[in-house]
Amino acid sequence: MYEEIDYNSFYRLIGDNIKRIRMENKDSQETFAEKIDMSRGFLSQVESPGLKGIGVSLDTLYRICIVYNVDIRELFLGFDKLINIKNNPNIEIKEYVNN
């Protein structure tokens, strides 16, 4: 079973992965948001590492997978490292979240 994690860090991890997918596809925030039926402002909040993590719905994650032809696991890259941070307190969370 997974250890309890910090949800803010988890949301930031997903936001970073969404941003990575967007940038790999060379889409602006506006174009990406339009394709997945999200406002650009909300997308900006999801992708902003300096802000409190903002969660997105399962529907939104599904739309990203369909529109960009990505496996849903792509949105959770780094999760395995995130849950192990508690076991190594010398690791800074940003090392995993922002990479």
ZAMARGU-4260 file (C-alpha; in steps of 0.2 Angstrom, whole numbers, plus 5000, padded with zeros to 4 digits):
<rodrens>
0) 5000/5000/5000 | 5006/5018/4997 | 5011/5029/5011 | 5001/5045/5014 | 5008/5058/5002
5) 5007/5077/5002 | 4992/5081/4990 | 5000/5098/4985 | 5015/5089/4979 | 5005/5076/4970
10) 4995/5089/4961 | 5011/5098/4956 | 5018/5082/4949 | 5003/5080/4938 | 5004/5099/4933
15) 5022/5097/4928 | 5018/5082/4918 | 5004/5091/4909 | 5016/5105/4905 | 5029/5093/4898
20) 5016/5085/4887 | 5010/5102/4881 | 5028/5108/4877 | 5033/5092/4869 | 5018/5095/4857
25) 5024/5113/4855 | 5007/5120/4860 | 5004/5137/4869 | 4994/5136/4885 | 4979/5144/4875
30) 4980/5131/4861 | 4982/5116/4873 | 4968/5123/4885 | 4956/5125/4870 | 4960/5107/4864
35) 4956/5099/4881 | 4941/5111/4885 | 4949/5120/4899 | 4952/5139/4902 | 4970/5145/4899
40) 4969/5153/4916 | 4965/5137/4925 | 4979/5128/4915 | 4991/5141/4920 | 4987/5137/4938
45) 4989/5119/4936 | 5006/5121/4928 | 5013/5134/4940 | 5026/5126/4951 | 5026/5141/4963
50) 5008/5140/4967 | 4998/5128/4978 | 4995/5112/4967 | 4978/5113/4958 | 4970/5096/4955
55) 4962/5092/4939 | 4947/5080/4935 | 4948/5063/4929 | 4939/5069/4913 | 4952/5082/4910
60) 4966/5068/4911 | 4956/5057/4900 | 4954/5071/4887 | 4973/5075/4887 | 4976/5056/4884
65) 4964/5055/4869 | 4969/5072/4861 | 4988/5069/4863 | 4988/5051/4861 | 4997/5048/4878
70) 4996/5034/4890 | 4988/5039/4906 | 5004/5034/4916 | 5013/5048/4907 | 5003/5060/4918
75) 5009/5051/4934 | 5028/5050/4930 | 5038/5053/4945 | 5025/5046/4957 | 5035/5032/4963
80) 5049/5044/4968 | 5037/5055/4976 | 5030/5042/4988 | 5048/5037/4993 | 5052/5054/4999
85) 5046/5051/5016 | 5059/5037/5018 | 5073/5049/5013 | 5071/5066/5022 | 5087/5073/5014
90) 5079/5073/4997 | 5070/5090/4992 | 5053/5087/4985 | 5056/5100/4971 | 5070/5088/4965
95) 5056/5076/4959 | 5041/5088/4956 | 5050/5100/4944 | 5060/5088/4934
</rodrens>
